[in-house]
């Protein structure tokens, strides 16, 4: 049953991701006072790119070639393990927060490596920026998640989500602050303005993406929208598991799907409004802004030690 | 609401008058040169009341220009080369100085260059503002500025043959296209990195943030720009050559429109003024007012574009699109006044082609009010947008001394603490009538991107007020002067304040109803050379924003795609189809099949 659920999650995430990025584009167009294309545009884009020729820099090695596939594979693995419809993880082995963080780091590492590999000035710079964003945001994620893990007594997302869902947390204030810190860190991880450092269009001309074309680019685009859905689901699974099925039967299963869809839709709508109302952070000042987020996670840890 | 009388803010600036103790405008400068550099001046002639040309001994030329520039508050928009072998047996170089301290006016320093040696002493080592003009004269006339450190081409492409100088009268027909002599770009990018190891980031020739080719090389250390160099003129269109050989002097106003895709009217007014001043044509007052109004309309849409672009470069596309939505109203206004969405096709020598009628007047007043309200709202949004302050403050600093040395213009120089603005320094056309206590050049002392943006915002509001004031006090009467006498081989300077800064045109008409020589200087031409100073020390992330704060010019349209929003059918019209239709006016490509 849980294998079936894991496969279902992968299918849903893969199919829904372009819809969500398409809807984000539509919101963006509306805020721009443009008409915009409909929510299915990203499916058409991916389909079109799949039929296009692939062009690769002749100075690039196998790393650049392997990266889109690897990136996609990591997202598939993540989509298996993160609880979406149920509170517990469908594949408990993959349901550990540390596993998730390292899987994300793996995709990030290859993303940056491939960017440097293409020996394009813009792509390389984008790759370096991606790494720096990782260095700045991962400690915050870890600290916030450790605080939550200590509260729940487990690093398994299912157990953590269950603790939050049933209200069995010993330090509610600390948990709340951890949720805030983790939400902010997730937003940075989504790579949206003001934190879209690696692809910053006007600064780096899409950064590493500029070196990809055809099916690779299609796969990369798909994987990147999948990553956004996964990161949001990750946050929801731990800190907002309400509506997800605790025990699996047909009713709770349906409710779980509807609840997940609603939560993800709301989260992305909020993100879309935020990303279209701000200017990109000045790259030099990125560190000072991530420090603020880190501060929140430290605060949550302090509250945890005090026990509130 | 039908004011016929002149309201309070139209009292007008005092007409320029000579300095105390002198009979003519700019005479004090001429006498100062005579006293400081004895024996330099060979001849003095006034073209108009406020334009004097001083012919000097060519060896003293750098000293005279530097003296006027630094000791007499002169600014140097450009220099002009001219092939006058058929007139006086020599080439001539004209250094145009705008005197902006005491005794305001234009002083032109003229030197004759020997047609055999073709050398003259470069002024650039003393006055850096001459650098681009002197390089251009070397490209176009083959004259050699001795002592100019930069030996590279500026205007001519790398594959242009050596020894062919397009603007010499005996060089080539304007239709002649020489065979390329090289397939490789041989332009050397120069850098002063003071021993630091840098990596090169190319920006362009095509870059996502600019619609026109320009090749920038950023020498970076990590994210920090150590130095930058750039190559432009990929789209040099040879307009001056075309104007001199193909068009009559009156048609050049329409060509001057096309110098720029945004501030065409400013160029066309500047050209018209140059000829009108040289020929002593009195332009009717009503035409002068109409020109000023259209120049301000042009400023409206240009500034909205640039304020929008600031948002775009900083990753705030919502702001960009919203400013563009409002900008459409300014384009509508241009269409109401001139018949075209850009203020094109308005000027002829001696006046304008279209009057502003009652209905257009009312529409203008209505649109001006709407624009004021909507832009105020958007500017509030922009100012409170997160990261606006941190992205623009202290970024792209232009040192006032560098601005002074290079004679920068427009919002760029006004963002560095100067209040240079042709409209107020040398009031022309309808601007003469504006109350100087109410309208002043907007200026900010912060020297950064933010300062330039704030200057543009202030100027936008000022433009709206000016349009209202000018409409209120518009005199009645004709709009075109005809029946003047044509005098060949006299020249004049026309200057306007385009949205990006001062446009200066120098025009000399010939004995064949054509321009003998026309030199058009666009505002950005004065600003490019200082860009490298503004880029140094900033990060790659800010490069686009800094280049954008200069408001460089774009102009390009070679084909059009038409999308039918109702049935979704798209259709692309090729350049050929468009050209054929423009000529024949039959078989519209949109109506086919």
Interface residues (C-beta under 8 A of the other chain):
Chain A: X28 X31 X32 X33 X34 X35 X121 X122 X125 X193 X194 X196 X200 X201 X202 X203 X204 X205 X206 X276 X277 X278 X279 X280 X281 X282 X283 X284 X285
Chain B: X199 X200 X201 X202 X207 X208 X209 X223 X311 X312 X313 X314 X315 X316 X317 X318 X320 X321 X322 X325 X385 X386 X387 X388 X390 X391 X395 X539 X540 X541 X542 X543 X544 X545 X565
